[in-house]
Amino acid sequence: MTSRGDQRPAGSTTGALDKDKPVDTDPGLFARRLEELFRTVPGPNGRAYSAKAIAARSTERGFRLGESYLSQLRSGKAKSPSFRTVEGIAAAFGVDVHYFLEDRAAQRTRDEIDLMRLQADTNVQLAAFRLAGLSSDSVTVVNELIKVLREQQGLPKDPPDIVAAGLTEEQADARLRVGGGKEI
């Protein structure tokens, strides 16, 4: 189906930039990546977007998209969105359209989503700002304290995103480092 809802022939494929043809990807992969965006991208209020909100955001950005078609894409019932529909969904979530098309772009988008989620949480922002300017050793002490507090509250030492990424504790700590040896 296209963003206008018309059917495409079953054998249609796409050149990477042909905006009128369906995106030629594993349909299950598209649905999984779309669902990942719904689960992880925070809306303006810090909560997950609804299908209705994403359809409206897409339409506001010039990519007409119906809520029911979006739900079909999300569930995998609709399997071949047009490139234009994919552009609209990407624009609505604020991610690069290549997230749906390339593994490297998908990982880069996941990293950006992690940052968006942190930025949406004002308490996390406040804690990060308070760490600015402290020595690397002081930040390490704070990070160790956070791990203890997470365990005391029944949480894993590291957030699930770090675990899901398959990072070791050292890699996770290094991921937080920015220039000059300071951590945020």
MARPAZA-948683 format. One record per residue: residue number from 1; residue in one letter; x, y, z of N, C-alpha, C in turn. Coordinates in steps of 0.05 Angstrom, whole numbers, plus 5000, padded with zeros to 4 digits. Layout:
<rs>
+-----+-----+--------+---------+------+---------+----------+-------+--------+---------+------+
!   n ! res ! n_east ! n_north ! n_up ! ca_east ! ca_north ! ca_up ! c_east ! c_north ! c_up !
+-----+-----+--------+---------+------+---------+----------+-------+--------+---------+------+
! NUM !   A !      X !       Y !    Z !       X !        Y !     Z !      X !       Y !    Z !
...
+-----+-----+--------+---------+------+---------+----------+-------+--------+---------+------+
</rs>
This chain:
<rs>
+-----+-----+--------+---------+------+---------+----------+-------+--------+---------+------+
!   n ! res ! n_east ! n_north ! n_up ! ca_east ! ca_north ! ca_up ! c_east ! c_north ! c_up !
+-----+-----+--------+---------+------+---------+----------+-------+--------+---------+------+
!   1 !   M !   5017 !    4976 ! 5000 !    5000 !     5000 !  5000 !   5017 !    5025 ! 5000 !
!   2 !   T !   5007 !    5046 ! 4989 !    5022 !     5071 !  4990 !   5010 !    5088 ! 5012 !
!   3 !   S !   5021 !    5112 ! 5015 !    5011 !     5130 !  5036 !   4982 !    5138 ! 5030 !
!   4 !   R !   4973 !    5135 ! 5005 !    4946 !     5142 !  4998 !   4928 !    5118 ! 5001 !
!   5 !   G !   4939 !    5095 ! 5008 !    4923 !     5071 !  5013 !   4918 !    5054 ! 4989 !
!   6 !   D !   4929 !    5061 ! 4965 !    4924 !     5043 !  4942 !   4942 !    5019 ! 4942 !
!   7 !   Q !   4933 !    4998 ! 4931 !    4948 !     4973 !  4932 !   4970 !    4973 ! 4910 !
!   8 !   R !   4992 !    4960 ! 4916 !    5014 !     4956 !  4897 !   5013 !    4927 ! 4889 !
!   9 !   P !   5023 !    4921 ! 4865 !    5025 !     4893 !  4857 !   5043 !    4878 ! 4876 !
!  10 !   A !   5037 !    4853 ! 4881 !    5052 !     4837 !  4901 !   5082 !    4836 ! 4895 !
!  11 !   G !   5090 !    4836 ! 4870 !    5118 !     4834 !  4863 !   5133 !    4860 ! 4861 !
!  12 !   S !   5121 !    4882 ! 4870 !    5134 !     4907 !  4868 !   5159 !    4908 ! 4885 !
!  13 !   T !   5179 !    4920 ! 4874 !    5204 !     4925 !  4890 !   5211 !    4954 ! 4887 !
!  14 !   T !   5232 !    4961 ! 4900 !    5239 !     4989 !  4899 !   5269 !    4993 ! 4893 !
!  15 !   G !   5275 !    5014 ! 4879 !    5301 !     5025 !  4878 !   5302 !    5042 ! 4904 !
!  16 !   A !   5325 !    5045 ! 4915 !    5327 !     5058 !  4942 !   5313 !    5085 ! 4943 !
!  17 !   L !   5311 !    5100 ! 4921 !    5300 !     5126 !  4923 !   5274 !    5130 ! 4907 !
!  18 !   D !   5262 !    5108 ! 4898 !    5237 !     5110 !  4883 !   5215 !    5114 ! 4903 !
!  19 !   K !   5204 !    5138 ! 4905 !    5186 !     5145 !  4926 !   5157 !    5134 ! 4922 !
!  20 !   D !   5152 !    5123 ! 4898 !    5125 !     5114 !  4893 !   5123 !    5083 ! 4896 !
!  21 !   K !   5145 !    5070 ! 4899 !    5144 !     5041 !  4901 !   5148 !    5032 ! 4930 !
!  22 !   P !   5138 !    5008 ! 4937 !    5142 !     4998 !  4964 !   5171 !    4995 ! 4971 !
!  23 !   V !   5177 !    4998 ! 4997 !    5204 !     4993 !  5007 !   5209 !    4963 ! 5007 !
!  24 !   D !   5231 !    4955 ! 4995 !    5237 !     4927 !  4992 !   5255 !    4918 ! 5016 !
!  25 !   T !   5242 !    4913 ! 5038 !    5256 !     4903 !  5061 !   5240 !    4879 ! 5072 !
!  26 !   D !   5252 !    4864 ! 5090 !    5238 !     4843 !  5104 !   5215 !    4855 ! 5119 !
!  27 !   P !   5190 !    4848 ! 5112 !    5167 !     4861 !  5124 !   5166 !    4857 ! 5154 !
!  28 !   G !   5175 !    4835 ! 5164 !    5177 !     4831 !  5193 !   5196 !    4851 ! 5206 !
!  29 !   L !   5218 !    4856 ! 5192 !    5238 !     4875 !  5201 !   5226 !    4903 ! 5203 !
!  30 !   F !   5212 !    4911 ! 5183 !    5199 !     4937 !  5183 !   5181 !    4940 ! 5207 !
!  31 !   A !   5164 !    4920 ! 5211 !    5145 !     4921 !  5234 !   5160 !    4922 ! 5261 !
!  32 !   R !   5181 !    4906 ! 5263 !    5197 !     4906 !  5288 !   5210 !    4933 ! 5293 !
!  33 !   R !   5221 !    4945 ! 5272 !    5234 !     4971 !  5276 !   5213 !    4993 ! 5282 !
!  34 !   L !   5190 !    4991 ! 5269 !    5169 !     5010 !  5275 !   5159 !    5007 ! 5304 !
!  35 !   E !   5156 !    4983 ! 5313 !    5147 !     4978 !  5340 !   5169 !    4988 ! 5360 !
!  36 !   E !   5194 !    4984 ! 5353 !    5216 !     4994 !  5370 !   5214 !    5025 ! 5373 !
!  37 !   L !   5207 !    5039 ! 5352 !    5203 !     5068 !  5354 !   5180 !    5075 ! 5373 !
!  38 !   F !   5158 !    5060 ! 5370 !    5135 !     5065 !  5388 !   5142 !    5060 ! 5417 !
!  39 !   R !   5159 !    5040 ! 5422 !    5166 !     5033 !  5449 !   5186 !    5052 ! 5461 !
!  40 !   T !   5204 !    5063 ! 5444 !    5227 !     5077 !  5456 !   5228 !    5107 ! 5451 !
!  41 !   V !   5215 !    5118 ! 5431 !    5217 !     5147 !  5426 !   5198 !    5162 ! 5444 !
!  42 !   P !   5208 !    5179 ! 5460 !    5189 !     5195 !  5478 !   5176 !    5217 ! 5463 !
!  43 !   G !   5150 !    5221 ! 5469 !    5136 !     5244 !  5458 !   5142 !    5269 ! 5474 !
!  44 !   P !   5130 !    5291 ! 5467 !    5135 !     5316 !  5481 !   5130 !    5315 ! 5511 !
!  45 !   N !   5111 !    5297 ! 5519 !    5105 !     5295 !  5548 !   5122 !    5274 ! 5562 !
!  46 !   G !   5141 !    5262 ! 5547 !    5159 !     5241 !  5558 !   5148 !    5213 ! 5556 !
!  47 !   R !   5123 !    5211 ! 5547 !    5111 !     5184 !  5544 !   5112 !    5175 ! 5515 !
!  48 !   A !   5107 !    5150 ! 5511 !    5107 !     5138 !  5484 !   5086 !    5151 ! 5467 !
!  49 !   Y !   5091 !    5153 ! 5441 !    5071 !     5162 !  5422 !   5050 !    5141 ! 5417 !
!  50 !   S !   5026 !    5150 ! 5411 !    5004 !     5133 !  5402 !   5004 !    5132 ! 5371 !
!  51 !   A !   4991 !    5112 ! 5360 !    4989 !     5111 !  5331 !   4974 !    5136 ! 5320 !
!  52 !   K !   4954 !    5145 ! 5335 !    4939 !     5168 !  5327 !   4957 !    5193 ! 5325 !
!  53 !   A !   4975 !    5196 ! 5345 !    4993 !     5219 !  5346 !   5013 !    5218 ! 5324 !
!  54 !   I !   5024 !    5194 ! 5318 !    5044 !     5192 !  5296 !   5030 !    5196 ! 5269 !
!  55 !   A !   5006 !    5186 ! 5265 !    4992 !     5191 !  5240 !   4988 !    5221 ! 5236 !
!  56 !   A !   4980 !    5235 ! 5258 !    4975 !     5263 !  5256 !   5001 !    5279 ! 5251 !
!  57 !   R !   5022 !    5271 ! 5265 !    5048 !     5284 !  5261 !   5058 !    5281 ! 5232 !
!  58 !   S !   5054 !    5257 ! 5221 !    5063 !     5251 !  5194 !   5047 !    5268 ! 5174 !
!  59 !   T !   5021 !    5270 ! 5178 !    5004 !     5285 !  5161 !   5011 !    5315 ! 5163 !
!  60 !   E !   5016 !    5325 ! 5187 !    5024 !     5353 !  5191 !   5050 !    5359 ! 5176 !
!  61 !   R !   5067 !    5340 ! 5172 !    5092 !     5344 !  5158 !   5090 !    5339 ! 5128 !
!  62 !   G !   5066 !    5335 ! 5118 !    5061 !     5332 !  5089 !   5061 !    5304 ! 5079 !
!  63 !   F !   5060 !    5284 ! 5097 !    5059 !     5256 !  5090 !   5033 !    5244 ! 5100 !
!  64 !   R !   5013 !    5244 ! 5083 !    4987 !     5234 !  5092 !   4989 !    5205 ! 5100 !
!  65 !   L !   4980 !    5200 ! 5124 !    4981 !     5173 !  5136 !   4958 !    5168 ! 5154 !
!  66 !   G !   4943 !    5147 ! 5149 !    4920 !     5140 !  5166 !   4929 !    5124 ! 5190 !
!  67 !   E !   4914 !    5128 ! 5212 !    4920 !     5113 !  5237 !   4917 !    5083 ! 5233 !
!  68 !   S !   4896 !    5074 ! 5218 !    4891 !     5046 !  5215 !   4913 !    5033 ! 5198 !
!  69 !   Y !   4922 !    5047 ! 5177 !    4944 !     5036 !  5160 !   4970 !    5034 ! 5177 !
!  70 !   L !   4975 !    5054 ! 5193 !    4998 !     5054 !  5211 !   4997 !    5030 ! 5230 !
!  71 !   S !   4974 !    5025 ! 5241 !    4970 !     5002 !  5258 !   4975 !    4976 ! 5244 !
!  72 !   Q !   4967 !    4974 ! 5218 !    4972 !     4950 !  5202 !   5002 !    4947 ! 5197 !
!  73 !   L !   5016 !    4968 ! 5192 !    5045 !     4967 !  5188 !   5058 !    4958 ! 5214 !
!  74 !   R !   5049 !    4969 ! 5236 !    5060 !     4962 !  5262 !   5057 !    4933 ! 5269 !
!  75 !   S !   5034 !    4922 ! 5262 !    5029 !     4894 !  5269 !   5040 !    4875 ! 5248 !
!  76 !   G !   5049 !    4885 ! 5225 !    5059 !     4868 !  5204 !   5038 !    4859 ! 5184 !
!  77 !   K !   5013 !    4867 ! 5188 !    4992 !     4859 !  5169 !   4995 !    4872 ! 5143 !
!  78 !   A !   5003 !    4898 ! 5142 !    5011 !     4912 !  5118 !   5041 !    4909 ! 5116 !
!  79 !   K !   5051 !    4900 ! 5094 !    5079 !     4892 !  5092 !   5096 !    4909 ! 5074 !
!  80 !   S !   5085 !    4925 ! 5056 !    5101 !     4939 !  5037 !   5094 !    4969 ! 5035 !
!  81 !   P !   5103 !    4985 ! 5055 !    5097 !     5013 !  5053 !   5113 !    5026 ! 5031 !
!  82 !   S !   5102 !    5047 ! 5020 !    5117 !     5063 !  5000 !   5140 !    5077 ! 5014 !
!  83 !   F !   5159 !    5086 ! 4998 !    5181 !     5101 !  5010 !   5170 !    5127 ! 5022 !
!  84 !   R !   5150 !    5138 ! 5009 !    5138 !     5163 !  5019 !   5125 !    5159 ! 5046 !
!  85 !   T !   5112 !    5136 ! 5050 !    5101 !     5129 !  5076 !   5123 !    5126 ! 5097 !
!  86 !   V !   5144 !    5113 ! 5090 !    5167 !     5109 !  5108 !   5179 !    5137 ! 5115 !
!  87 !   E !   5181 !    5154 ! 5095 !    5190 !     5182 !  5101 !   5172 !    5195 ! 5121 !
!  88 !   G !   5146 !    5192 ! 5118 !    5128 !     5205 !  5136 !   5130 !    5195 ! 5165 !
!  89 !   I !   5132 !    5168 ! 5167 !    5135 !     5156 !  5194 !   5161 !    5166 ! 5207 !
!  90 !   A !   5183 !    5166 ! 5191 !    5209 !     5175 !  5202 !   5207 !    5204 ! 5211 !
!  91 !   A !   5194 !    5221 ! 5194 !    5192 !     5249 !  5201 !   5175 !    5252 ! 5226 !
!  92 !   A !   5154 !    5237 ! 5229 !    5137 !     5239 !  5252 !   5151 !    5232 ! 5278 !
!  93 !   F !   5169 !    5212 ! 5276 !    5184 !     5204 !  5300 !   5210 !    5221 ! 5304 !
!  94 !   G !   5217 !    5236 ! 5283 !    5241 !     5252 !  5284 !   5267 !    5236 ! 5281 !
!  95 !   V !   5265 !    5214 ! 5265 !    5289 !     5198 !  5260 !   5295 !    5198 ! 5230 !
!  96 !   D !   5319 !    5190 ! 5224 !    5328 !     5187 !  5196 !   5313 !    5165 ! 5182 !
!  97 !   V !   5304 !    5169 ! 5158 !    5289 !     5149 !  5143 !   5306 !    5124 ! 5139 !
!  98 !   H !   5332 !    5126 ! 5139 !    5349 !     5103 !  5135 !   5348 !    5083 ! 5158 !
!  99 !   Y !   5337 !    5092 ! 5181 !    5333 !     5074 !  5203 !   5318 !    5048 ! 5194 !
! 100 !   F !   5299 !    5052 ! 5176 !    5283 !     5029 !  5167 !   5298 !    5013 ! 5145 !
! 101 !   L !   5318 !    5024 ! 5133 !    5330 !     5012 !  5109 !   5358 !    5000 ! 5114 !
! 102 !   E !   5373 !    5010 ! 5133 !    5401 !     5001 !  5137 !   5406 !    4994 ! 5166 !
! 103 !   D !   5421 !    4973 ! 5170 !    5428 !     4965 !  5198 !   5445 !    4986 ! 5212 !
! 104 !   R !   5464 !    4997 ! 5198 !    5481 !     5017 !  5212 !   5465 !    5042 ! 5219 !
! 105 !   A !   5447 !    5050 ! 5202 !    5430 !     5073 !  5208 !   5411 !    5066 ! 5231 !
! 106 !   A !   5402 !    5042 ! 5232 !    5384 !     5034 !  5254 !   5399 !    5035 ! 5280 !
! 107 !   Q !   5424 !    5027 ! 5281 !    5439 !     5028 !  5306 !   5444 !    5058 ! 5314 !
! 108 !   R !   5451 !    5074 ! 5294 !    5455 !     5102 !  5299 !   5430 !    5115 ! 5310 !
! 109 !   T !   5407 !    5108 ! 5299 !    5381 !     5118 !  5308 !   5376 !    5109 ! 5337 !
! 110 !   R !   5382 !    5084 ! 5343 !    5378 !     5074 !  5371 !   5394 !    5091 ! 5390 !
! 111 !   D !   5419 !    5097 ! 5383 !    5435 !     5114 !  5400 !   5423 !    5142 ! 5403 !
! 112 !   E !   5412 !    5153 ! 5382 !    5399 !     5179 !  5383 !   5374 !    5178 ! 5401 !
! 113 !   I !   5359 !    5156 ! 5399 !    5335 !     5152 !  5416 !   5343 !    5151 ! 5445 !
! 114 !   D !   5364 !    5136 ! 5451 !    5374 !     5135 !  5479 !   5379 !    5163 ! 5489 !
! 115 !   L !   5392 !    5179 ! 5473 !    5398 !     5207 !  5481 !   5372 !    5223 ! 5484 !
! 116 !   M !   5353 !    5220 ! 5465 !    5327 !     5234 !  5467 !   5313 !    5227 ! 5493 !
! 117 !   R !   5314 !    5201 ! 5500 !    5300 !     5192 !  5525 !   5313 !    5205 ! 5549 !
! 118 !   L !   5339 !    5206 ! 5549 !    5353 !     5219 !  5571 !   5347 !    5249 ! 5573 !
! 119 !   Q !   5346 !    5261 ! 5549 !    5340 !     5290 !  5548 !   5312 !    5296 ! 5557 !
! 120 !   A !   5293 !    5277 ! 5553 !    5265 !     5282 !  5560 !   5261 !    5280 ! 5590 !
! 121 !   D !   5280 !    5267 ! 5604 !    5277 !     5264 !  5633 !   5293 !    5286 ! 5647 !
! 122 !   T !   5278 !    5305 ! 5658 !    5291 !     5329 !  5671 !   5308 !    5321 ! 5695 !
! 123 !   N !   5300 !    5300 ! 5709 !    5317 !     5292 !  5732 !   5344 !    5281 ! 5723 !
! 124 !   V !   5344 !    5266 ! 5701 !    5369 !     5256 !  5690 !   5386 !    5280 ! 5680 !
! 125 !   Q !   5373 !    5299 ! 5667 !    5388 !     5323 !  5658 !   5401 !    5337 ! 5681 !
! 126 !   L !   5386 !    5341 ! 5702 !    5395 !     5355 !  5726 !   5419 !    5341 ! 5738 !
! 127 !   A !   5418 !    5314 ! 5740 !    5440 !     5299 !  5751 !   5464 !    5301 ! 5733 !
! 128 !   A !   5460 !    5300 ! 5707 !    5483 !     5302 !  5688 !   5496 !    5330 ! 5690 !
! 129 !   F !   5479 !    5351 ! 5692 !    5490 !     5378 !  5694 !   5507 !    5381 ! 5719 !
! 130 !   R !   5498 !    5369 ! 5741 !    5513 !     5371 !  5766 !   5540 !    5357 ! 5765 !
! 131 !   L !   5542 !    5337 ! 5747 !    5567 !     5323 !  5744 !   5588 !    5339 ! 5728 !
! 132 !   A !   5578 !    5358 ! 5712 !    5596 !     5374 !  5695 !   5617 !    5388 ! 5712 !
! 133 !   G !   5642 !    5385 ! 5704 !    5664 !     5398 !  5718 !   5677 !    5382 ! 5740 !
! 134 !   L !   5664 !    5360 ! 5748 !    5676 !     5343 !  5769 !   5699 !    5327 ! 5756 !
! 135 !   S !   5717 !    5319 ! 5773 !    5739 !     5302 !  5763 !   5728 !    5275 ! 5754 !
! 136 !   S !   5743 !    5261 ! 5737 !    5736 !     5235 !  5727 !   5733 !    5215 ! 5751 !
! 137 !   D !   5750 !    5218 ! 5770 !    5748 !     5200 !  5794 !   5722 !    5205 ! 5809 !
! 138 !   S !   5714 !    5231 ! 5812 !    5689 !     5237 !  5826 !   5665 !    5226 ! 5811 !
! 139 !   V !   5666 !    5229 ! 5785 !    5643 !     5218 !  5769 !   5642 !    5188 ! 5771 !
! 140 !   T !   5665 !    5175 ! 5772 !    5665 !     5146 !  5775 !   5652 !    5138 ! 5802 !
! 141 !   V !   5658 !    5153 ! 5823 !    5645 !     5147 !  5849 !   5615 !    5150 ! 5847 !
! 142 !   V !   5606 !    5171 ! 5834 !    5577 !     5176 !  5831 !   5564 !    5153 ! 5815 !
! 143 !   N !   5578 !    5145 ! 5793 !    5567 !     5122 !  5777 !   5565 !    5096 ! 5793 !
! 144 !   E !   5585 !    5091 ! 5810 !    5584 !     5068 !  5827 !   5561 !    5069 ! 5847 !
! 145 !   L !   5557 !    5093 ! 5858 !    5535 !     5098 !  5877 !   5508 !    5093 ! 5862 !
! 146 !   I !   5506 !    5102 ! 5838 !    5481 !     5098 !  5822 !   5476 !    5068 ! 5819 !
! 147 !   K !   5497 !    5053 ! 5813 !    5494 !     5024 !  5810 !   5483 !    5011 ! 5836 !
! 148 !   V !   5494 !    5020 ! 5859 !    5485 !     5009 !  5884 !   5456 !    5016 ! 5889 !
! 149 !   L !   5449 !    5041 ! 5884 !    5421 !     5050 !  5887 !   5402 !    5034 ! 5869 !
! 150 !   R !   5410 !    5029 ! 5844 !    5394 !     5014 !  5826 !   5389 !    4985 ! 5837 !
! 151 !   E !   5410 !    4973 ! 5847 !    5408 !     4946 !  5858 !   5389 !    4946 ! 5883 !
! 152 !   Q !   5392 !    4966 ! 5900 !    5375 !     4968 !  5924 !   5345 !    4971 ! 5916 !
! 153 !   Q !   5340 !    4982 ! 5893 !    5312 !     4986 !  5884 !   5303 !    4963 ! 5866 !
! 154 !   G !   5319 !    4942 ! 5865 !    5311 !     4918 !  5850 !   5315 !    4921 ! 5820 !
! 155 !   L !   5331 !    4940 ! 5812 !    5337 !     4945 !  5784 !   5365 !    4932 ! 5777 !
! 156 !   P !   5369 !    4926 ! 5752 !    5396 !     4917 !  5745 !   5416 !    4940 ! 5748 !
! 157 !   K !   5442 !    4934 ! 5752 !    5462 !     4955 !  5756 !   5461 !    4975 ! 5733 !
! 158 !   D !   5459 !    4964 ! 5709 !    5458 !     4982 !  5685 !   5430 !    4981 ! 5673 !
! 159 !   P !   5422 !    5003 ! 5661 !    5396 !     5004 !  5647 !   5394 !    4983 ! 5625 !
! 160 !   P !   5370 !    4974 ! 5619 !    5366 !     4953 !  5599 !   5379 !    4960 ! 5572 !
! 161 !   D !   5379 !    4985 ! 5564 !    5390 !     4993 !  5539 !   5420 !    4986 ! 5537 !
! 162 !   I !   5434 !    4989 ! 5559 !    5463 !     4982 !  5559 !   5466 !    4951 ! 5557 !
! 163 !   V !   5449 !    4937 ! 5572 !    5450 !     4907 !  5571 !   5442 !    4897 ! 5544 !
! 164 !   A !   5421 !    4909 ! 5532 !    5411 !     4900 !  5505 !   5432 !    4905 ! 5484 !
! 165 !   A !   5448 !    4926 ! 5487 !    5468 !     4932 !  5468 !   5492 !    4913 ! 5470 !
! 166 !   G !   5492 !    4896 ! 5491 !    5514 !     4877 !  5494 !   5540 !    4889 ! 5503 !
! 167 !   L !   5538 !    4912 ! 5516 !    5562 !     4926 !  5525 !   5571 !    4915 ! 5552 !
! 168 !   T !   5597 !    4913 ! 5555 !    5609 !     4906 !  5581 !   5607 !    4930 ! 5599 !
! 169 !   E !   5611 !    4926 ! 5624 !    5610 !     4949 !  5643 !   5630 !    4970 ! 5635 !
! 170 !   E !   5654 !    4962 ! 5626 !    5674 !     4982 !  5618 !   5666 !    4997 ! 5593 !
! 171 !   Q !   5653 !    4982 ! 5574 !    5644 !     4995 !  5550 !   5621 !    5015 ! 5556 !
! 172 !   A !   5603 !    5007 ! 5574 !    5581 !     5024 !  5581 !   5592 !    5050 ! 5594 !
! 173 !   D !   5612 !    5047 ! 5612 !    5623 !     5070 !  5625 !   5637 !    5088 ! 5604 !
! 174 !   A !   5652 !    5075 ! 5585 !    5665 !     5091 !  5565 !   5646 !    5105 ! 5547 !
! 175 !   R !   5622 !    5094 ! 5543 !    5602 !     5106 !  5526 !   5592 !    5132 ! 5538 !
! 176 !   L !   5594 !    5135 ! 5564 !    5586 !     5159 !  5577 !   5607 !    5181 ! 5576 !
! 177 !   R !   5631 !    5174 ! 5569 !    5653 !     5193 !  5569 !   5651 !    5212 ! 5545 !
! 178 !   V !   5658 !    5237 ! 5549 !    5660 !     5257 !  5528 !   5687 !    5269 ! 5529 !
! 179 !   G !   5694 !    5286 ! 5510 !    5721 !     5298 !  5508 !   5732 !    5308 ! 5534 !
! 180 !   G !   5758 !    5307 ! 5537 !    5772 !     5318 !  5560 !   5771 !    5300 ! 5584 !
! 181 !   G !   5762 !    5275 ! 5582 !    5762 !     5257 !  5604 !   5739 !    5261 ! 5623 !
! 182 !   K !   5723 !    5281 ! 5618 !    5700 !     5286 !  5635 !   5677 !    5268 ! 5627 !
! 183 !   E !   5660 !    5262 ! 5646 !    5636 !     5246 !  5640 !   5612 !    5263 ! 5645 !
! 184 !   I !   5590 !    5255 ! 5632 !    5565 !     5269 !  5638 !   5546 !    5251 ! 5652 !
+-----+-----+--------+---------+------+---------+----------+-------+--------+---------+------+
</rs>
